Amino acid sequence: MIDIKDLLQEDLIKELDAMGIEKFRAGQILNWIYKKNICDFDAMTNLAPALKGLLKEKFYISALILLKELASKDGTKKFLFGLEDGEKIESVFIPSKNTNTVCVSSQVGCRFACAFCASGKGGFVRNLRPAEMVNQVLYVKSHLRGHFSKREVSPFELSPNVVFMGTGEPLDNYEAVLKTVRILNAPYGLGIGQRKITISTCGITPQIKRLSGEGLQVELSVSLHSANDKVRSGIMGVNNRYPLKELMAALRDYIKETGRQVTFEYVVIKGINDSMADAQDLASLVKGMLAKVNLISFNPVEGLGYSAPSPKAVKEFKHVLDKRGVISVIRVTRGADISAACGQLRRI
């Protein structure tokens, strides 16, 4: 059986054509799924009973199972979803005045296991399918829609943003993530602008090079966390395979090829990467690039033994970057009280 949400429209057309079904039916089916959030062929009233029967023989339409929902005092919501094989994933909705963001997981667990992050502590299990990623966004959209009348616009519909920053390494699940991006962006899908979609990576340089040739206008976010190879390798094992020199070369090529700004994520950890010398190294590394730096105070994860620097220390770190002409922002932590902040999502 094929999950229709795993298919692009052109894929579905090919499948229907092979079954002797008119191509225009693909548009009707996808309209029900993505515009009306219908997951039952029998509820698609403009399809004949015989056609519904044929579709049910080959296709199904998946949905996530909500196992738990937590609400933060700052408005952030975290959802624990069950998958068809019994595995679980977490997704987060982050509302704000100007943007409303869904943080999507791309894998069950993570094989890269950065030292300061909870996501890889339970190991890597498998990649998520496009349907399982799209369904995270669809659930949040439907969840929010339920609080508004048909005449009103929900926060997500008003300003939707999707970030692949949940559990997993998106570029380690390259094909499925890009197919998900295309479904989220497509007019027949959710119609979310590419520039409102962010792909995050710990720095897998071959896939960054590959991404630069895709012709997409998505945002690229790179987990950097140190401008020193020794320090970075100590907290991010990926740096042993793709060291800073190789990573930065790939990013400069990416910027040249796409004309897109790169965002560097920098989790500031007390006593590890928070010194003024660390700030100077970071400024030297990224100065002159079409890039900005998000400074994120370490969010507590039980059993890791790390701690956050003081707010004053983070401001002083930023001041060094400012003086060197590097654009930086101190990112406000959201959802930490429900373990929904950066680095806190995990395999349950």
N, C-alpha and C positions, 0 to 999 in steps of 0.2 A: 504493500500500500504506500502511496506517495502522499506526503503532507503538502497540500497546495501552497502553504506559506513558505515552503522551501524553494518555490519556483518564481523566477521572473516571469513577466507577462509573455515574453517571447517563448520561454520554455513551456508554459502552459498551452500556448497556441499550438506548438508542435505536438504535444501530447494529445490534445483534442483532435487535431487534424488526423493523426494516426488512428484515432478511434472513429473517424468519419463524422465528427461533430463540427459544426460551423465555427469558424475562427472567432466571430464576434461574441460567442458565448463566453470567451475568456474575460472580456471586459465586464460582462454582466456578473460573472461569478466574483471577480476581484472587487467589484463595486460593493457587493454584499459584504464581503469579508473586511475590507479596509475602510470603507465609508460608513457602513452600518454595523460593523462588528458582529456579524452573523456567522456562526460556526456550525450551522446545520443546513445541509442541502434542502431538507424538507421545508425550511422556512423561506427559501428563495422563490417567491411567488411568481416570478416571470419565467421560471423553468418548468417545462412539461414533466409530468410524472415519469415518463419513460426515460427522459434525459437524466433526471435525478437518480434513477436506478442505475444507469450506466456509470454515472460519476461515482456513486457509492461503491461500485465494484472495484474501482482503481484508486480512488482518492479518499483522503480524510482531511479534516480541518482541525488542527490541534489547538489546545488552550492550556494555559498554566493553571496549576492548582494552588490557590492561596493557602498557605499553612499558618502564616502569622503576619501581623501588621503592627508596627511600632510607630508612635508619633513622638517627635522631639518637641521640647518646649519652644524651639525656634521655628517650628512649622515643617521641618524636614520629616519625611516618612520613609520607613524602611519596610520592604516586603520580602518575606521568605516564601519562595515558590517551590512546589514539587514538580518534578519532571516525569515523563512517561516511564522511565526506568527506575524510579525511586530516588534518584539523586536530587539534590537541592541546590538552589542558587539564591543569592540576595540581589535586590535592586533597590535603588534609592530615588525618591523624588525630592528635589530641592527647589522650593518656591522663593522668589525674590521680587522686588519691585519691578525690575525691567526684564528679567528672564526667568523662565521656569524650565528646570532641567531634569531629565531622566538619566540616571547613571546606570549603565547596562553592563552586566557580566557577559564575558565572551567565552569562558571556559568553566568547567567544574574544577575548582582548585587552580593551581598555577605551578608550572614546572620550574620557575625561576627563583622562587623563594628568597626574595630580598629580606635582609636581616631585620628590618624595621617594620615589615608589613605582615599582617595576619593572613593574607590571602593564600600564601603558599605553605602555611604551616601544616595543613592537612594533606599535603601532597597534590599531585596532579591526577585527575581521573580521566577526563575526556574533553574534547572540543564541544561547544554548543553548535547546533544547526542554525541556519538563518531563521527558521521558524521560531526557535526558542529565544532568539534575541529580539526579533520583531515582536513577539508576544509580550515581552517585558514592557515595551513602549505602548503597545495596544492596551495592556491591562491598566497602566497608569492613566492613559487617555480616557478609557471607559470609566475608571474609578472617579476621576475628576468630573466627567460629564454628568455622572449621577447626582452631583450636588447642584446642578444648574438646570433651569428650564430650557426648552428647545430654542427659545428666543435669545437666551443669554449666551455669551461666549465664555468658555471655561479658561482658566489661566494657561493651560497647556496649549489650547487651540490659539490663544492670543499670541503667545511667544514661545514656541516649542524649541527646546534644545536637547540634543542627545549626546552624551559623552560615553565613550567606551572606556570607562575607568573603574568598572566593578571588578569582580574576581577574574583572574586570567590575564594573559598577555595577548591583546588583539592581533598583533602581527604574527603570532604563533598559530593563529587560526585564520590565516590571511584570506583564503578564498571565500570562506563563509562570512567573514566580517564585511568584505567588500560587496558581496551579494546582498547582505543586510542593508548596507549603506544605500545601495541602489533601490531597494524596495522602499526604504524609508523616504527616499528623495523623489521617487517616481510619482507622476500625477495620478496614476492608478493606485498607488500605495498611500503613504501618509502625507506626501507632498511637503516634506520638511526640507528647507533649503540646505544645500551641501555645506554652506558656511556656518550653519547652525549645528553641524555634526562634527564631533572631535574624536579622532583616533589617538589613543595614548600608546606609548611603547616604552619599554625599558632600554631600548637601543639595539634592536636587531638590524644591523646595517644592510644585509642583503635585501630585506623586505622594505626598508626605507628607500633603497635605490629602485626597487620594483614599483613602489607606490608613486614615485615621482613621475613615472611614465603612464599612469592610469588616466590622466586628464581630469582628475577630480579637483574640486575646490574645497575639500574638507579641511578642517583645522588639524594640525599635527602637534601633539604634545609629547615631550620627551622627558622621561624621569631621569634626571641627571644626578642630583644629590651630592655630588662632589666634583671638583675640577682637578682632582689629584688621583692618578691611576691607583696608587696604593690604597688610599682611603676608599675610593669607589669600589675597588675589588673586594675590600673587606666587608662592605655592606651590600654589594650587588655582584653576585657571582657572574652575571652576564658580562661584566667588564673584563673578565679573564679571556673571554672568547672574542669580544668586540671592544677593544680598548678605546680610550678617548680619541686618540689620533684618527683612528679609522671611523669612529662614530661622527666626529665633527666634519671630516671630509665628506662623508655621505650626506650630512645635513646641509653643508654648503652647496653641494651639487643639487640637493632637493630644492633649496631656495632659488637657485639659479634657474632650474628647470621649470618650477611652478610659479615663481614670483610670490609665493605665500610665506607669511611670517611663521616662524616656529616658536612655540612656547616651551620653555624649560621649567619643569617642576623641580623644586628644591626643598625637600623636607629638612628643616633645620633641627639637628639633634644635639643636645647639650654634650659638649666634650668630644664630639665626633667630627662635626663639619661646620661649627658655628663661630670659629675664631675670625679675627680681622684678616689674618693671613689667608684663610679659606675664602673670604669675601674678595680679597685681592686676586686670588687665583681664578675665581669665577669670573670676575670682571675681565681679566686678561683673556680668558678662554672665549667669551662670547662677544666681546666688544667689536663693533663694526658689522656684526651680523644683523640681518633682518629678523630680530628675535626679541622676546621679552622673558622675564624670569618671574615665576610665581613662587614666593616664599611662603612655606607652610610650616608652622610649628608642629613638631612631632605630636601625633595623637596617641594617647596611651593604649598599649596592647598588652594584655596580661601575659606575664612570663618572659617578656623580651628584655627587660632590664634597662631600657633606654628612658630618657626623660626629655622634656621640652626645655629650651632655654627661656629666660625671662622675656617678656614683651620688649623690655628696654634693649636687650641684647639683639633681638631680631631687628628692631628699628636701627640700631647702630650698624648691623650687617647691611641693611638696605642703604644706609647713608653712604657706605663705601661704594656700592654699586652706582648710586646716584652721582657721586663725585666723578666716577669714571665714565659717565655717560651711558650707562646700561639701564634700559627701561625695566623697572621691577615693580611688583605689587605684593603687598602682604595680604595673603588670602585669608579671609575670615573663616574660621572653622565652623562647619554646620553639622549638626546631628551627632556630636560626640557623646551626648548623654544616652544615645541608643546604639552606640557603636556603629554609626553610619558614616563617619567622617573618613577622610583620606587615610588609607592604610588599615582601616578597621574591619572591612568586609572580609568574610572568611568562608571556607567550605564548612558547612554545618554537619 
